[in-house]
Amino acid sequence: QVQLVESGGGLVQPGGSLRLSCTASGSIFRIYAMGWYRQAPGKQRELVVTITTGGSTTYGDSVKGRFSISRDVAKNTVSLQMNSLKPEDTAVYYCFCNADAAAPRRSYWGQGTQVTVSS
């Protein structure tokens, strides 16, 4: 299986920055995509950003121009740089990985890391 370990959440003031990281480990044969979703209280989980093995990215409309994803393919790691944070960015951020592992291609999820934007 695949394990995802997230780090970097916390409390930040509006306008501030945070950086999240996620590393995938386990019996991974091939990763197709990694990225982040988020879920705020009382709301559905929404796309933050995904990045494919080929480097193609898809950003959610609410974070375009403020968030940026990067990756280290050799380390199966993605990082999310979040700038100009707003209170509405407050949510639990979940890392995901779409991969072939011990099981056929499927998506795996991290446990989530809390990001709170508040003064």
Buried (B, 14 or more C-beta within 10 A) or exposed (E): EBBBBBBBBEEBEEEBEBBBBBBBBBEBEEBBBBBBBBBBEEEEBBBBBBBBBEEEBEBBEBBEEBBBBEBEEEEBBBBBBBBEBEEEBBBBBBBBBBBBBEEEEEEBBBEBBEBBBEE
